[in-house]
Amino acid sequence: RLAFHRRAKGLSQREVAEAVGQLYYTFVSHVENGRTRIPPTDLEIWAEVLGVDLHALAKECIRAYEPPELFNAIYPRGERQSDL
């Protein structure tokens, strides 16, 4: 989903990396491919750069990074769909 939003904004991985303060564009590639996480302290800047809602991005990070039990405990059944 992050790659979709990045492309929709017309940004390259290198441009996103620069905008979020990463030295290497490969970090963005790793995030998009699920090999690494967005640092929690950087969620706000990533949301701003990608033009997505901060809470929706945080929700997707919890879904992707944490055990399903934690996601299910935080979000009731009606709130489990993606907002991104």
N, C-alpha and C positions, 0 to 999 in steps of 0.2 A: 504493500500500500504506500509505503514511503516513496518508492521509485515512481509510482503513478503521480503522486502529488508533486514530486520534484520535476518530472517531465511536464506536468500541467503548468507549472510556473516558468517553464522554459529554462531551467537551470541544469547545468552539468554537475556531476559529482564533485568536480574540483571547485566550482562556485559555491556549492553547499558547504564543502569542507572549510573554505575560507570564511564564509559567513558565520559558521558556528564555532570558529576558532580552532579547527583541527589543522595540523600541519600537512597531513597526507589525505589525498582524495580516496585512497584505498580504504580508509576508515569508513567513509560513507558507503562504499561498496559492501564492506563487511556488515554494516548495520542493515542495509537493504536485503542482504542474503541471510540474515539471522546468525551470523558468525560472532557478532559482538553486540553489546547493548548500548543504547544511548545513555550516557551518564545521567542519573536522575537530576543532578544539578544543572544540566544543560537542556532539559526538556522544554523550558520556556523559549529559549532561543531557537531550537529546532522547530517548534510549533510556529513561531513568528516567521522564520525563513521559508517554511513550506506552506504557510498560509492556512494552517489547520487549527482547530480549537485545541487549546492546551489540555483540557480535561479528556477530550476524545483521544489525543495522543497518549496521555498517561494511561488511559484505560487499555489501549492497544498494547502498550508496553507491559502492563501487568498480565494481559492475556498471553503475550508471547514469551515473557521471561519467567513467570512464576508458575507454580503448580496449579492445575485446574481447580483444585479445592480452594485455594486462596481467592482466585478470580470469582468462583461461584459464591464464596462467602461474602465478598464485597458487593457483588452485583446480583440482585434478585433476578429471577428468570426473565422478567419483562425488560430488563436493562442489559441483557447479554449480547445483543446485536451490535455490530460495529457502527460507530458514529462517524468514522473517517470516510 
